[in-house]
Amino acid sequence: MLDYQLYGLNAGGYHLTNLILHILSTLLLFWLFNRMTGMIWRCAFVAALFALHPLHVESVAWISERKDVLSAFFWMLTLCLYVHYTEKPVVKRYMLVLFSFACALMSKPMVVTLPLIMIFLDYWPLGRFESQRYKTNLILLQLKEKVPFFILSAVFSIMTIYAHHNRSIEHFPLFSRLANALVSFVTYIGKTFWPYDMAVYYPFPEQVQIWQVSGAILLIMLISVFVIITIRRLPYLFVGWMWYMTAILPVIGILQDMDQAMADRYHYLPSIGITIMLAWGIPLLFPNENRRKYFLFAATISFLIIMSVLTWEQCGYWKNSIKLSKHTLQATKNNFVAHKCLADALLTEGKNEEAIYHYNEAIRMYPDFANAYNNRGSAYFNQDNQISGCKDAKKACELGTCIILEAAKGRGLCH
């Protein structure tokens, strides 16, 4: 509403707001870790990769996905205020943290895991577990401090699960969702290092291969065991891994609310955990300080340049719906949603023949795609093909979408 008052229907203004929120989140992320650790270059790397990673283009470029950048801003603000509170635990500062967390929840329920992130940061780098004040009944005191946050998280979790408990859950058995979640969990990690075949929509696989599931389980177990074994000596690896696992859990797809396997936007906040592991873990591989300084500096700059180029290229695909949908079709297989979106965009431009082709492809892949029948009927009517148009309109109505049929009857085209 505020954007509309400022920009009217100028899309550039809405993009500018998203970009400003993304930049503010990046600055807050840098301030957060620099305040906690004082290691300016490692903190700069964490913030820079968050700012420039290609998988984050979707969250920033997609105007109606504003909740991603808005919730991220309040996520960062909440943690910054929390660090400010830990330096002087008074009620006023505590209430500011709670208020900011409530704003984050109202922006996007994905942030329900933030209280757990606070506990992990208490361990490292805040070191509150080692404080003299918290030696007695430490766990109880920590949980008591977080109780209001967990209550808010529980309320929003219940609301979200209830709102999203739709037909999509019925489409996929629990085993399929668990298998896809495990593979997606590892795929996000892979795309953190090399973001390939990025798409606005990833179709849910018809079948997840057993070797993929087994490999994902093995990798997750190996990393988890390693970070737990080294928790005292390398606490940042444990905290980074827990950040990633915790933040991605609400959107990993076990409670499926859409017919998709994964989404680039779900990488936005969880990726910070992987970056923490890189920023504090990689320097350990170079004992010699001089070699570490020069090699890591050159490698980091090169890596960020590559990420920036890929991000620039990915931004170009968001120029319009036709370009975005075509790129999605190139990056994925059997993507009936991308075919339908491309057809819708072509239909809007009056390219009825091309639109019909892509509607046909969408229906071939998903025979019960009501909206595809509905919109293909519109394309047929535009070509004065009333027989095919009425046939599609009636089929769409049988599947639960009667929009075009009602309009056609009103124009005397269908009986």
N, C-alpha and C positions, 0 to 999 in steps of 0.2 A: 504494500500500500504506500509506503514511504517512497519506494523507488518510482512508482507511478506519479506521485506528486512532483518528484524531481525531474524525471526523464520523459514522462508521457509514455509513448509506445516506441521510443528509441531504444532498440535492443542494446546498443553500445553502453548505455548507462547501467543496465542490469549487469552486463559483463564487468563493468568497472567496479560495481559494488562487490561482486564475487572476488575479483582480483584484490581489492583492498582488504577484504576479510582474510584471504589467503596470505597476504603479506603480513598482516597483523599477527596471524597465528604463527608464522615463521619467526617473527621478531620475539614473540612471547616464548616460543620454544627455545630460542637461543638464550634469552634472559633466564629462563627456568634452569637450564642445565649449567649455565655459567655461574649463576648464583649458588647452586648446590655444590659444584665441583671446582670452579675457578679455572678449569682447563679450556681456555678460550678457543684454541684451534679445533679441538675435538668437538666442542659444542657448535662451532661454526660449521663443521662437516655435517653434523646431525641436522642442523637447520637448513643448510644448503641443499642436501639431498631431499629433504621434505619439500622444499620450495620448487625444485627443478625436476623431480622424478616424472617420467612420462605417464605412469599409471595414475597420476593425480590430475591429469588434464581433464578427465571426465568430471571430477568433482567441481573444478573451477569453471570449465567452459559451459557446462550444462546449467542453464539459468534456473530451470525449475527444480534442480537438485540443490538449491540454495541451502537446504538443511545440512548438507555435508560441511560446507565451509563455515556455516553459522555455528553448528554444534562443535566443530573443531576449535573455533575461536573461544567459545565458552569452556571447552575442555582445557585448553592451554591457560586461560584466565583463572579457572578454578585451581589448577595446580600451582600457578604463580602465587595466588592468594593463600593457598595452603602452605607453601614454603614461607611466605610472609608471616602466617599464623604460627608456624612451628618456632620461629625465631623469638616470638613473644606471645605465648598462648593466652589470649584474652578473649572474652566473649564477643566483643565487637568484631574482631578479625575472624573469629569462627563463623559468625553469622554471615559475613561477606562471602566466605567460602561456600557456605550452604546455599546462599542466594544464587551465586554464580552456577553452582551445580544444578539447581532447579532450572535455570535458564538453558543450560546445556541439554537437560532432559526434555524440555519443551521444544527444543530445536530438532532433536532426533533421539529416539530411545536407545540407539546403539550405544550411548555413553553410560549405560547402566553399570558397566564394570569399572567405572572410574574409582569408586571407593577401594577396590582391590589394588588398583594402581597406586593409590596413596600409601597403602600398607607396604607395597614393594619398595616404594621410594623411601619409606621410613627406614627400611633395612639398609638400602644403598640408594643414593649417596648421603642421605640425611643422617644416617647413623643413630637414629633415635633408639634403636634396640640396645645400644651400648651406653646410653646415657645413664648416669647414676640415678636420675629421677625415676626411670622406668625399669629398674632392675626387679622390683617387687611387683608380682602379679602383672608382668609386662603384657602378656597376651590379652588379659582381661581389660586392662586400661586402654590398649589400642582398639579393641573391639568396641568398648563403651564410647570412645571418642567418635567412632565411625557409625554408630547405630542410626542416627538420623539420616545419614547418607544411604545406608542399606535399606531403610524403610522406604525412602523415596524411590530407590532402584526397584524394590519389590513391587511397589504400586504401579510404576510405569511398565514393568515387565509383564505384569498380569494384564494390564490394559492393552499392551501391544500384542501379546499372544492371542487374546480374545479377538482383537480387531483383524488379525491376519489369519485366523483359523478358517481358511476357506477351502475351495475345491482343490487347490494345488497340493495340499497335504494328501488328499485322497489319490492324486495322480501318481505319486511316487511312494512305494513301500519304504518303511523305515530303514531296511537294509540298504536300499539304493541311495537314500539320503545320507546315511552314515558313510558309505563307500565314497560317494561323491565329495562329502565334506573332507575326508582324509586326503583324497587326491588334490582337491582344491587348496587345502591347507599348505601342501608342499608346492603346488604350482605358484601360489602367491610368493613364496620364498624365491623360487627360480626366477620369476619375473621381476623381483626386486633387483637382481643382479643383471639380468638381461631381459628387458621388457619386449617381448615379441608377440606378434599376432594380437595386438590389442583391439578390442571390439566393444561396441556399446551394449552388445547382448551376446552371451555365451549360452547356446542351447544346452539343456540338460541331456547328458549322454543316454543313449538307449541302453547301453550296458557298460559298466566300468570293469575293466580287465582286472583279474585277480592279482596279476603281477604288479599292477599299479598300486592296488590297495596294500599289498604286502610290502612293497618298497616304501610306501608312505609311512606305514606303521613302523617299519624298521628305522627309518631316518628320524622320525619323531622320538622314538624310544632312545636312540643313540644320543641325540642332542640333549634330551631331557636328563638322561643318566649322567652325561658329562657335566652339565651345568650344576647338577645337584652335588656331584662328587667334589667339584671345584668351588663350591659356593663360598667357603671361607676365604680362599685365596683369590678368587676371581668373581666377586659378588656382582659385578656389572654384567657378566654373561648371564647369570641367573635372572637378574632383574630385566634385562633386555628380552630374554626368551619368555619370561612370564608376561611382560607387557604385550608382546606379540600374541601369545596364546590367549590371554585374557581379553584383549581388545577385539580380536577377530571372532571370538566364540559366538556372540549374538547374531552374526551375519554369515556364519559358515555354511548354513543351509540345512541344519538338522531339523529346524522348524521352517519348512520351505513356504514362502509366501508368494513366490512367482515361479514360472516355469523356466528357471535359469540355473546354470551350474555354478556361476560365480559372477563377480562384477568388479571392474577396476576401482570403482569408488569405495569398495569395501577395504581396499588396501590403504586408504588415506591415513587413518590414525594408527592401525596396527603396525605399519611399516616402520614407525619410529623405534619400536623395540629391536628390530633387526639392525637398524642403523646404529643404535647404542652398542650392540654387540660388535659391530664393525669398528666403530670409532675407538672403543677402548680395548678391543681384542686384537686387532691387526698389529698395533705397535709392539705387542709382546713377541711377535715373530722376528723382530729386528733388535737384538740385544745391543748392537753398536749404535750409540746415540746419533753420531754424524751420518751414518748410512741411513738410519731410520728417518732422520730429518729430511735429507735431500730426496731419497727414493720415495718416501710416502708423500711428500709435497708434490712431486712430479706426477706420481700415480693418481693422487686425489684430484689434481687439476685436470688430468686427462679424462678420468672417469666422469667428472662433473661436466666436462665439455661434451662428451659423448651423450650423457643424459640430456643435456640442454638441446643438442641437435635433434635427438629423438623426440623431445617434448615439442620443439618447434614444428617438426613434421606432423606429430599427432594433432597439434592445434589446427593444422590446415585441414584435417578431415572434418572438423566441426564447422566448416564454412556454411554448409547447408545440409538439409536432410538427405538429398540425393547423393552427395559425395560421402556422407557419413555411412549411409546404408550400403553403398557399393563397396566401401572399404571393409565394412563388417562382413559382407559376403565373401570377400577375398580372404579374410583372416579366419573364417570359421567354415564349418561344413553343415549342410542340412539345416540352415538357419531360416526357418519359415517366418519368424518374426521380422528379420531383416528384409526378406522379400516383400512382406506385407507393408512395412514402413516405406520401402522404396516405391512400391506401387502407389501408396497414398500420396507421396510427394509428386510422383509423375502425374497422378490423377488431378492434383491441384493445378498443375501447369498445363492441363488439357491434353496430355500425351496418353490418350486412352488405350491405344493399341499396346504400347509398352507396359502400361499399368496392368492390363489384362494378363499379359505374359507372366508378370511377377506374382499376380494374384493366383494364377494357375499353379505356379511353382509352390507357393505357400500352401495351397489346398492339397497339392500332391503329397507334400511332406506331412501335413496335418489335416486330414479329411474333415474334421469337425471344427474347423476354424470359422466360427460364426461371423466375425468382423470381416474376414476376407471375402466370404460370400456376399455379405452386405455391400461392401465397397465395390466389388467386381460388378454387382448388379447396377450400381451407379454408373460405372464405366460403360456398361452395355446400353443403358438408357441414353447416355450421352451420344452413343453411336446410332440411336434410334432402333436398337435391337431389343424390341419390347419382349419378345418371347424368352430370350436368354436372361434379360433383366428381371422379369417376373419370376422365372425359375429360381434364380439366385436369391431374390428377395424372400421368396417363400421358404427356401432352404435355410436362410439365415434366421427366419422367424421360428422355424422348427428347432433350431439350436439355441434360441433364446434372445436373438437380436432382431427386433421387428421395425427398426427405424426406417429403412428404405422402403419396406412394404407399405407402411402407413402413408409415407410420402407419395409412393406410386399410386396407391388407391385414391388419394386426394386429387391426383392429376388425371385420374381415369385410365391409368396405364395397366393396372392389374385388377383382377376380379376375384 
